[in-house]
Amino acid sequence: MSEPIEGHLVHGAIWTIKELYTYPNEYLYWTVHIVIYPFLTGLVAGAFVLSSLYHVFGKNELRPVSKFALVFSLALLIMAPTPLLFHLTKPWRALNTMLTPHFYSAISAFIFVYLTYMSIVVAEVWFVFRPFIVQQAREKTGYLGLLYKVLTLGSYDVSERALALDHKISKILAAVGIPAAALLHGYVGFIFGSVKTVPLWKTPLMPFIFLMSAVISGLAICIATYIAVMTFKKTYICLTTVRSMGKTLTLFLIIAFLLESLDIVFHAYTAEEFWAILSEIIFHRFSVNILVLQWGLGMIVPLVLLLIPNAGLIRSFVASCLVVFGVFMMRWDVVIGGQSMSRSLAGFMKFKMPILPTSIDAFREGLIVVIFLLVMPFVLLYVFNKVLPVFRDIFTEEECEIHTKEISRKEAHT
């Protein structure tokens, strides 16, 4: 087993440990940032889907979390491309994708998909919160009042007709945003699935696996964050809202589990020439990660917790946290595990994430930056909540009881 080479001679040498038969120029080039990037984009897609369930499909029991999920989606979306910039050795060259676009490149297409989706989310946030922005622009003074005046974009009409138009436009944007969110994250799976030289990624199911795991991770992070924030604020939490989110999470969780299981069965059944080393990765070297952490704790345990009737806040919170952890492990296993097998189909490589920033490369790919990237979306959500009433549109206890009885009546009728 060779030790990591300290220095800057080869990108990837300082965090790659080689074993058995690997080529001299073979390293783990896609590191933890390529794990965090699809993880964050997945949270974006799932949070936006949760918001759209109210705005598009009229699930009134999700009204307390619709605005929160929409703004949280924006916070996550802002941070989504940041891991790629940290990963690039020359991040300023990222602008070349805009200045010299290549329309046949899936990676180059990211910037156009990202900007389109960002425009949709920002526009929907503005239309949803426009009445509040206008009210604050008229009441507030000083720098805060100036900020709200700028956010009105010169539109102060809050008549009944104008508000009806705002609602209609926001509904259209939410409907258009659903396929845009699917495209934003589905193309990530497309990039992985189109890499023929990595056996674990080589499957047409990869875009759908990434998309379903994105939805469950976004739903789960919204459930956990909503319960945590409302508990911290000592605000009434409508259990009907939490259970409705849990039922939606359960549905997509079952689909995600079936797709990931089908992918492994497909590889095992076809048993191509790389199956020997791929099975070594899945069932031995990454067995704890995949079978225990990703599937066991990340899917099966939360699925059991959510399927047991009358799920409470604690059970829903624990199940949601486990789902988020399981999806992160799925990203880790796909990205790191997929590169762990040598092109020789005999050797292996291990990723050793730098902990101490002993060099600029160790800092960029190290633990400090990882923590920063995972915490920043919550910091942005906190900042947005200071300007917009993200958690204000909640049910009272009486409203919650009304919706609970209405749902029970519909279920009994069904």
C-alpha positions, 0 to 999 in steps of 0.5 A, a space after each residue: 500500500 502506498 502512502 499519500 504524496 505530499 505536494 502539488 506535483 499531481 492533483 489528487 496525490 495528497 488525498 489518494 492512497 493506492 493499493 495493488 495494481 493501479 496506474 501511475 497517473 491514476 488518482 481520486 480526482 473527484 473528491 468531497 466537493 463533488 459529493 457535496 455539490 449533488 447533495 446540495 442540488 438535491 436538497 434544492 429540488 426536494 425543497 422546491 417540490 415541497 413548496 410546489 405541493 401547496 402552490 400547484 397541487 393545493 395541499 392546504 395542510 402544507 401551507 405552513 411550510 410552503 414559504 419556508 420551503 421556497 426560501 430554503 430552496 433559494 438559500 440552498 440554490 445560492 450555495 449549490 455551485 460553490 463546491 465546484 468553485 472550491 474544487 477547481 484549481 482555477 475557479 476564475 475560469 468557470 466564467 468561460 462556460 458563459 463566455 464561450 458556451 459549448 451547447 453539446 457539453 452536459 457540464 457546460 449546460 449546467 450554467 444555463 440550467 442553473 441560471 434559468 432555475 434561479 430566475 424561476 425561484 427568485 421570481 416566485 419568491 418575489 411574487 409570493 412575498 410582494 404584499 409583505 414587501 410593499 407593506 414594509 416599504 410603506 411602514 419602515 424607514 432608514 436602511 431597512 425601509 430603503 431595502 424594501 423600497 428597492 425590493 418592490 421594484 416600483 410595484 406598489 399595487 396591492 389591490 385584490 385584482 393585483 394580488 390575484 394576478 400575483 397568486 396566478 403567476 406564482 402558481 405558474 412559476 411553481 409549475 414550471 419550476 418542477 421540471 426545471 428542478 428535475 432537470 437541474 438535478 437529473 442532469 447531474 445523474 446524467 453526467 455520472 451515468 454517461 461516464 463509461 470508464 466507471 462501472 458503478 456509474 455506468 447505468 441508465 438508471 443513474 439520473 432517476 436514482 439521483 432525482 428520487 434521492 434528491 426529492 427525499 433529501 429535500 423533503 427530509 431536510 425541510 421536515 427536520 429544519 421546520 420541527 427544529 426551528 418551531 421547537 426553538 421558537 416555542 411555536 405551535 407545530 401542526 402535527 397534520 402538516 408534519 404527517 403530510 410531509 412524512 407521507 410524501 417522504 415515505 412515497 418517494 423513499 420507497 421509489 428511491 429504495 426500489 431504484 437503487 436496489 434495481 441498479 445493484 440487481 442489474 449489475 449483478 445479473 448482467 455480470 460484466 467483466 467488471 462485476 468481480 471488482 465492483 462486487 468487492 467494492 459493494 459487499 466488502 470495502 464499502 459494505 458498511 457505507 452502502 449496506 448499513 449506513 446508506 440503506 439500513 440507517 438511511 432508508 430502511 429504518 426511517 421507512 419503518 419509522 414513517 410507516 408506523 401509524 400516528 408518527 409524532 414530532 420526535 419520530 418524524 424528526 429522527 426519520 428525516 435526519 436519518 434520510 438526509 444522512 443516508 442520501 449524503 452517504 449515497 452521494 459519498 458511495 457513488 462518487 468516492 466508491 465509484 472511483 475506488 476501483 482502478 482502471 486495471 480492474 484489479 487495484 483499489 484507491 482510498 480517499 483520505 480527506 485532509 483534516 488540517 490545512 497543511 497546504 492550499 490544496 489540503 485547505 480547499 479539499 479539507 474538513 473546514 471548507 466542507 463544514 462551511 459549505 454545509 452550514 452556509 445554507 442555514 445561515 442564508 435562511 437565517 438572513 432571509 428570515 430577517 427580511 421576509 416572514 419565512 415562518 410567519 404563515 403558520 396554522 393556529 391550533 384551531 386551523 390545524 384541527 379543522 384540516 385534521 378533521 378534513 383529511 380524516 374525512 377524505 381518508 374515510 371516504 376513500 
